[in-house]
C-alpha cells in the first residue's frame, strides 16, 4: 500500500506491506515535502534470475514550495523505484524545460517547470504516468519512462486547455488517459479522454457527457474486446460509468451510479465484469461504496463500508480467494489509512455475495506513529504513490 502522511504542514511519502490476513509486515515513511500517488509492479527483466515481481515503480510529487504572500505553488513530477522491502533504489524528478511555476515576488522570477503525477501503468516494456503540468496553467500531461527511470517521451495536451489527466490504463503498448479540461484556458471542466500511442502521439481524443461543463473522469480500466471502462462525476454530483471503445472512443453504454454516490475513485476489470469503488453520503458523514458490475453495466451487488464517521474508498482489487480489498481513508478529526477485505475468507466466491461482510480484523492503520494521518492505496496498485525531497542519483 502507498500513500502520504502530514506533519506540521509537510507531506511525507508512506509505503507499507501487509500479509494476506491483513497484518502489517513493515512500513516506510520518507522525509521531505512529498506526496505519493500511485504504484505499479515492475515486471522481471530478462536474465535477472527472478520469476516473480519484486520491485515497484511509484509516482507522485516532490519539492513542494508554497509562498502564501504570492499564492505561488510549485511541485515537481516524480517517479521512483522501490525494492521488495520498500527501500528506494532510485528517485527522479521530471520537470519540463519551460517555466510554469508561480512568481514568489522576490525578484527571482518563476520557478522551473512544475507539475504532478496522479496515476501510473505498465505499457509494454515501458511505464506511463499521467497528471498535469503547472499548478496555475494545469495542462493535461503524461510521461513515459523505462525501468531505470529514463524519459522516453513526454506528452502535453496540444490545445489551449486547462485541466488534468487523473487516470490511465494500458491498451497493449498504448495508453488511454482520462480527466477533465476547460477549453480556451477556462477553469470549467469537461469530462475528457484520449488515446496515446507508443511514441507519445495522440491517436484520438473525445469529450463525454455532451461536453457538459463541471464534469470529470477520475478512473479508467481496460475491459474485454478493446473496451475501456471510465467513471467520474457530473456537475449535478451525479456519478456515472461508461464503457468506451478503445479503438475510437465511441461510447458503447453508459449508466448512473446508485443514488447518493458522488465520487468514483477506482475501477478494476475482471474477466466478466468490473469492480468499482468510491464514496457515498450517509446520515452523518460518508462511507466507502463498493460494487460489482456485469460486463454490460448491470449491478450484481453493491455495499457500503465504514469505520469512522467519514470513510472514503480510493482503491479496489480482487483477491485470489474470491474476496475484495478496499483501500482508502477513515477519519473523525484525524485521518488514518484504512484497508478492508470483503468476502473470500471461507474459500467461497465473493462475487456471489449480495452484501459482502467484513472480517473481524478490519480496522484503521496507525500510520506513521506521531506523524499524522494518511491515505492508503491497495496492494500492488493505485491511488497513492511515493516521492522524496530531491532526485536521487543512481550509483
ABEGO torsion letter per residue (X at the ends): XBBBBBBGGBBBBBBBBBBAAGBBABBBBBBEBBBBABBBBBBBBBGAGBABBABBBBBEBBGBBBBAAAGBBBBBBBBBBBBAAGBBABBBBBBBABBABBBAGAGAEBBBBBEBBABBBBBEABBBBBBBBEAAAGBBBBBBBBAAGBBABBBBBABBBBEBBABBBBBEABBBBBEBBBBGGBABBBBBBBBBBAAGBBABBBBBGGGBBGBBBABBBBBBGGBBBBBBBBAAGBBBBBBBBAAAGBBABBBBBBBGBABBABBBBBAAEBBBBBBBBBAAEBBBBBBBBBAAGBBABBBBBBABABBBBABBBBBAAGBBBBBEBBBBABBBBBBBBBEGAAGBBAAABABBBBBAABEBBBBGBGAEBBBBBBBGBBGEBBBBABBBBBX
